[in-house]
Amino acid sequence: MHAVLLGKVRRKGTSKAGKPYDFTACSVSYSAFGVEGVQVSEVLVDSRMIQFDALQIGDHYDFDYDNKGNLLNVFIED
């Protein structure tokens, strides 16, 4: 999915079950069939894929998913 980064927030800590987590919640916009204008969504990106500081507001990214909808990788678009 090709998208533009609109906003981001880092979530890092330990869950109530004691499991550590570290991800970035990215607000993105992208074109979608049947949508007039753009679609807006939130994508949760594991910090091992791309660091928080590397994500720049307004830049274009390609979010790569598998056939089950799991995020596989994030690529910075030129």
C-alpha positions as CSV (number, residue, x, y, z in Angstrom):
1,M,0.0,0.0,0.0
2,H,1.5,3.4,-1.1
3,A,0.6,6.0,1.6
4,V,1.6,9.4,2.9
5,L,2.5,9.7,6.6
6,L,0.2,12.2,8.3
7,G,1.1,11.6,11.9
8,K,2.9,9.3,14.3
9,V,3.2,8.3,17.9
10,R,5.6,5.9,19.6
11,R,4.2,3.3,22.0
12,K,6.8,1.5,24.2
13,G,6.4,-0.3,27.5
14,T,5.4,-3.5,29.1
15,S,1.9,-5.0,28.9
16,K,-0.1,-6.1,31.9
17,A,0.9,-9.6,31.0
18,G,4.6,-8.6,31.3
19,K,5.4,-8.6,27.6
20,P,7.5,-5.8,26.2
21,Y,6.2,-3.8,23.2
22,D,7.7,-1.1,21.0
23,F,5.9,0.1,17.9
24,T,4.9,3.3,16.1
25,A,1.2,4.0,15.3
26,C,1.3,5.8,11.9
27,S,-1.7,7.8,10.6
28,V,-1.6,7.5,6.8
29,S,-3.6,8.5,3.8
30,Y,-3.9,6.5,0.6
31,S,-6.0,6.2,-2.6
32,A,-8.6,3.4,-2.5
33,F,-11.0,2.1,-5.1
34,G,-14.5,3.7,-4.8
35,V,-13.3,6.4,-2.4
36,E,-13.7,10.0,-3.5
37,G,-10.6,11.8,-2.1
38,V,-8.3,9.7,0.1
39,Q,-8.8,6.9,2.6
40,V,-7.2,7.5,6.1
41,S,-6.0,4.6,8.3
42,E,-3.7,3.8,11.2
43,V,-0.8,1.4,10.6
44,L,1.0,-0.2,13.5
45,V,4.7,-0.6,12.7
46,D,7.1,-2.6,14.8
47,S,10.2,-0.7,15.8
48,R,12.4,-3.5,14.4
49,M,11.1,-2.6,10.9
50,I,11.8,1.1,10.9
51,Q,12.8,3.4,13.7
52,F,10.5,6.2,14.9
53,D,12.9,9.0,14.0
54,A,13.3,7.6,10.4
55,L,9.6,8.2,9.7
56,Q,9.0,11.7,8.5
57,I,5.6,13.4,8.3
58,G,4.6,14.1,4.7
59,D,6.9,11.5,3.2
60,H,5.6,8.6,1.1
61,Y,5.9,5.0,2.2
62,D,5.1,1.6,0.8
63,F,3.6,-0.7,3.4
64,D,4.1,-4.4,2.3
65,Y,1.5,-6.9,3.6
66,D,1.2,-10.7,3.3
67,N,-2.0,-12.5,2.1
68,K,-3.3,-12.5,5.7
69,G,-3.0,-8.8,6.1
70,N,0.1,-8.9,8.3
71,L,2.6,-6.1,7.8
72,L,5.9,-7.5,6.4
73,N,8.0,-4.4,5.8
74,V,8.0,-0.6,5.3
75,F,9.8,1.0,2.4
76,I,10.6,4.7,2.0
77,E,9.4,5.9,-1.5
78,D,11.5,8.3,-3.5
